[in-house]
């Protein structure tokens, strides 16, 4: 698994963890990331994704809610919701090309989500990418 892919996977797992256990603080998450990723560059990338997603979560959730027709965030599977948050953060606030972000998140959806998660996540991320203020494709 590529270094950035592994970092994305761990960032998503930490988002899932905090979504299910809101009392976990950032310092604990940082230590968990550092313990699981020996490579410092990987750890920094995973932390950037996690912390950035958490920092912008309200805006991200609002963007997802606007494009997810007939779906509320609470109704979405926890895995799907956090994959969408991670993908939206990286689409809007990071320099990774949209196609790479979407492909990576789809792969995580296939690995961790339900049978239809990858197509669900793909559809929403595709809409978000089309509306992103970032100009990289």
KOLVO-848622 format. One record per residue (C-alpha): residue in one letter; x, y, z. Coordinates in nm, 4 decimals, always signed. Example, Ala and Ser with C-alpha at 12.3 -4.5 7.8 and 13.67 -1.06 7.14 Angstrom:
<node residuo="A" u="+1.2300" v="-0.4500" w="+0.7800"/>
<node residuo="S" u="+1.3670" v="-0.1060" w="+0.7140"/>
end
This chain:
<node residuo="X" u="+0.0000" v="+0.0000" w="+0.0000"/>
<node residuo="X" u="+0.1319" v="+0.3440" w="-0.0946"/>
<node residuo="X" u="+0.2351" v="+0.5713" w="+0.1904"/>
<node residuo="X" u="-0.0356" v="+0.8300" w="+0.1317"/>
<node residuo="X" u="-0.3002" v="+0.5587" w="+0.0925"/>
<node residuo="X" u="-0.2028" v="+0.4127" w="+0.4278"/>
<node residuo="X" u="-0.2145" v="+0.7587" w="+0.5873"/>
<node residuo="X" u="-0.5607" v="+0.8236" w="+0.4387"/>
<node residuo="X" u="-0.6824" v="+0.4902" w="+0.5704"/>
<node residuo="X" u="-0.5660" v="+0.5704" w="+0.9218"/>
<node residuo="X" u="-0.7088" v="+0.9241" w="+0.9062"/>
<node residuo="X" u="-1.0468" v="+0.7764" w="+0.8102"/>
<node residuo="X" u="-1.0255" v="+0.5249" w="+1.0952"/>
<node residuo="X" u="-0.9504" v="+0.8060" w="+1.3408"/>
<node residuo="X" u="-1.2443" v="+1.0104" w="+1.2068"/>
<node residuo="X" u="-1.4656" v="+0.7040" w="+1.2540"/>
<node residuo="X" u="-1.3312" v="+0.6574" w="+1.6073"/>
<node residuo="X" u="-1.3994" v="+1.0179" w="+1.7069"/>
<node residuo="X" u="-1.7425" v="+1.0084" w="+1.5421"/>
<node residuo="X" u="-1.8320" v="+0.7083" w="+1.7588"/>
<node residuo="X" u="-1.6481" v="+0.8385" w="+2.0700"/>
<node residuo="X" u="-1.6688" v="+1.2213" w="+2.0683"/>
<node residuo="X" u="-1.4879" v="+1.2527" w="+2.4021"/>
<node residuo="X" u="-1.1555" v="+1.1376" w="+2.2544"/>
<node residuo="X" u="-0.9234" v="+1.4361" w="+2.2339"/>
<node residuo="X" u="-0.6892" v="+1.5339" w="+1.9529"/>
<node residuo="X" u="-0.3771" v="+1.4570" w="+2.1524"/>
<node residuo="X" u="-0.4862" v="+1.0946" w="+2.1945"/>
<node residuo="X" u="-0.5573" v="+1.0675" w="+1.8219"/>
<node residuo="X" u="-0.2166" v="+1.2148" w="+1.7376"/>
<node residuo="X" u="-0.0445" v="+0.9558" w="+1.9580"/>
<node residuo="X" u="-0.2476" v="+0.6767" w="+1.7996"/>
<node residuo="X" u="-0.1458" v="+0.7935" w="+1.4522"/>
<node residuo="X" u="+0.2204" v="+0.8163" w="+1.5513"/>
<node residuo="X" u="+0.2080" v="+0.4690" w="+1.7082"/>
<node residuo="X" u="+0.0558" v="+0.3115" w="+1.3965"/>
<node residuo="X" u="+0.2647" v="+0.4886" w="+1.1327"/>
<node residuo="X" u="+0.6373" v="+0.4667" w="+1.1845"/>
<node residuo="X" u="+0.7157" v="+0.6937" w="+0.8914"/>
<node residuo="X" u="+0.7119" v="+1.0569" w="+1.0082"/>
<node residuo="X" u="+0.5939" v="+1.1872" w="+0.6708"/>
<node residuo="X" u="+0.3010" v="+0.9429" w="+0.6747"/>
<node residuo="X" u="+0.2121" v="+1.0448" w="+1.0297"/>
<node residuo="X" u="+0.2166" v="+1.4131" w="+0.9387"/>
<node residuo="X" u="-0.0048" v="+1.3538" w="+0.6347"/>
<node residuo="X" u="-0.2538" v="+1.1420" w="+0.8337"/>
<node residuo="X" u="-0.2649" v="+1.4053" w="+1.1085"/>
<node residuo="X" u="-0.3106" v="+1.6869" w="+0.8540"/>
<node residuo="X" u="-0.6057" v="+1.5012" w="+0.7014"/>
<node residuo="X" u="-0.7621" v="+1.4189" w="+1.0382"/>
<node residuo="X" u="-0.7085" v="+1.7584" w="+1.2017"/>
<node residuo="X" u="-0.8106" v="+1.9508" w="+0.8903"/>
<node residuo="X" u="-1.1280" v="+1.7487" w="+0.8516"/>
<node residuo="X" u="-1.2158" v="+1.8073" w="+1.2164"/>
<node residuo="X" u="-1.1362" v="+2.1788" w="+1.1932"/>
<node residuo="X" u="-1.3606" v="+2.2265" w="+0.8893"/>
<node residuo="X" u="-1.6185" v="+1.9626" w="+0.9797"/>
<node residuo="X" u="-1.9134" v="+2.1993" w="+1.0069"/>
<node residuo="X" u="-1.8480" v="+2.3452" w="+0.6606"/>
<node residuo="X" u="-1.7763" v="+1.9990" w="+0.5186"/>
<node residuo="X" u="-2.0950" v="+1.8542" w="+0.6664"/>
<node residuo="X" u="-2.2932" v="+2.1428" w="+0.5206"/>
<node residuo="X" u="-2.1458" v="+2.0826" w="+0.1738"/>
<node residuo="X" u="-2.2158" v="+1.7093" w="+0.1922"/>
<node residuo="X" u="-2.5734" v="+1.7697" w="+0.3107"/>
<node residuo="X" u="-2.6428" v="+1.9980" w="+0.0157"/>
<node residuo="X" u="-2.5434" v="+1.7395" w="-0.2471"/>
<node residuo="X" u="-2.6598" v="+1.4193" w="-0.0746"/>
<node residuo="X" u="-3.0186" v="+1.4219" w="-0.1959"/>
<node residuo="X" u="-3.2595" v="+1.2362" w="+0.0344"/>
<node residuo="X" u="-2.9805" v="+1.1587" w="+0.2820"/>
<node residuo="X" u="-2.9021" v="+1.3181" w="+0.6152"/>
<node residuo="X" u="-2.5572" v="+1.2763" w="+0.7635"/>
<node residuo="X" u="-2.7047" v="+1.0915" w="+1.0618"/>
<node residuo="X" u="-2.8756" v="+0.8442" w="+0.8301"/>
<node residuo="X" u="-2.5528" v="+0.7609" w="+0.6449"/>
<node residuo="X" u="-2.3396" v="+0.4692" w="+0.7559"/>
<node residuo="X" u="-2.0649" v="+0.5948" w="+0.9876"/>
<node residuo="X" u="-1.7955" v="+0.4700" w="+0.7498"/>
<node residuo="X" u="-1.9516" v="+0.6414" w="+0.4483"/>
<node residuo="X" u="-2.0046" v="+0.9660" w="+0.6381"/>
<node residuo="X" u="-1.6417" v="+0.9820" w="+0.7437"/>
<node residuo="X" u="-1.5092" v="+0.8826" w="+0.4027"/>
<node residuo="X" u="-1.7121" v="+1.1689" w="+0.2564"/>
<node residuo="X" u="-1.5791" v="+1.4105" w="+0.5175"/>
<node residuo="X" u="-1.2215" v="+1.3051" w="+0.4479"/>
<node residuo="X" u="-1.2716" v="+1.3243" w="+0.0725"/>
<node residuo="X" u="-1.4401" v="+1.6640" w="+0.0907"/>
<node residuo="X" u="-1.1592" v="+1.8026" w="+0.3054"/>
<node residuo="X" u="-0.8942" v="+1.6813" w="+0.0655"/>
<node residuo="X" u="-1.0894" v="+1.8071" w="-0.2374"/>
<node residuo="X" u="-1.1322" v="+2.1554" w="-0.0917"/>
<node residuo="X" u="-0.8300" v="+2.2164" w="+0.1286"/>
<node residuo="X" u="-0.5446" v="+2.0056" w="-0.0062"/>
<node residuo="X" u="-0.3423" v="+2.0090" w="-0.3264"/>
<node residuo="X" u="-0.4206" v="+1.6499" w="-0.4276"/>
<node residuo="X" u="-0.5874" v="+1.6264" w="-0.7724"/>
<node residuo="X" u="-0.9609" v="+1.5548" w="-0.7588"/>
<node residuo="X" u="-0.9315" v="+1.2285" w="-0.9517"/>
<node residuo="X" u="-0.6740" v="+1.0942" w="-0.7062"/>
<node residuo="X" u="-0.8851" v="+1.1907" w="-0.4042"/>
<node residuo="X" u="-1.1970" v="+1.0276" w="-0.5458"/>
<node residuo="X" u="-1.0125" v="+0.7095" w="-0.6488"/>
<node residuo="X" u="-0.8489" v="+0.6764" w="-0.3069"/>
<node residuo="X" u="-1.1746" v="+0.7279" w="-0.1173"/>
<node residuo="X" u="-1.3559" v="+0.4789" w="-0.3420"/>
<node residuo="X" u="-1.0894" v="+0.2180" w="-0.2628"/>
<node residuo="X" u="-1.1373" v="+0.2805" w="+0.1097"/>
<node residuo="X" u="-1.5144" v="+0.2496" w="+0.0640"/>
<node residuo="X" u="-1.4652" v="-0.0871" w="-0.1062"/>
<node residuo="X" u="-1.2414" v="-0.2024" w="+0.1783"/>
<node residuo="X" u="-1.4384" v="-0.0730" w="+0.4781"/>
<node residuo="X" u="-1.7874" v="+0.0084" w="+0.3571"/>
<node residuo="X" u="-2.0973" v="-0.1871" w="+0.2677"/>
<node residuo="X" u="-2.1688" v="-0.3370" w="-0.0734"/>
<node residuo="X" u="-2.2984" v="-0.0106" w="-0.2239"/>
<node residuo="X" u="-2.0688" v="+0.2272" w="-0.0346"/>
<node residuo="X" u="-1.8230" v="+0.2805" w="-0.3178"/>
<node residuo="X" u="-2.0904" v="+0.3922" w="-0.5659"/>
<node residuo="X" u="-2.2645" v="+0.6067" w="-0.3015"/>
<node residuo="X" u="-1.9389" v="+0.7790" w="-0.2035"/>
<node residuo="X" u="-1.8337" v="+0.8165" w="-0.5672"/>
<node residuo="X" u="-2.1562" v="+0.9938" w="-0.6627"/>
<node residuo="X" u="-2.1390" v="+1.2434" w="-0.3795"/>
<node residuo="X" u="-1.7652" v="+1.3125" w="-0.4129"/>
<node residuo="X" u="-1.8067" v="+1.3648" w="-0.7862"/>
<node residuo="X" u="-2.0689" v="+1.6335" w="-0.7164"/>
<node residuo="X" u="-1.8498" v="+1.7906" w="-0.4473"/>
<node residuo="X" u="-1.5490" v="+1.7956" w="-0.6811"/>
<node residuo="X" u="-1.7572" v="+1.9759" w="-0.9432"/>
<node residuo="X" u="-1.8427" v="+2.2446" w="-0.6881"/>
<node residuo="X" u="-1.4993" v="+2.2671" w="-0.5247"/>
<node residuo="X" u="-1.3407" v="+2.6101" w="-0.5047"/>
<node residuo="X" u="-1.0042" v="+2.4450" w="-0.5681"/>
<node residuo="X" u="-0.9062" v="+2.4521" w="-0.9343"/>
<node residuo="X" u="-0.6982" v="+2.1323" w="-0.9623"/>
<node residuo="X" u="-0.8463" v="+1.8477" w="-1.1576"/>
end
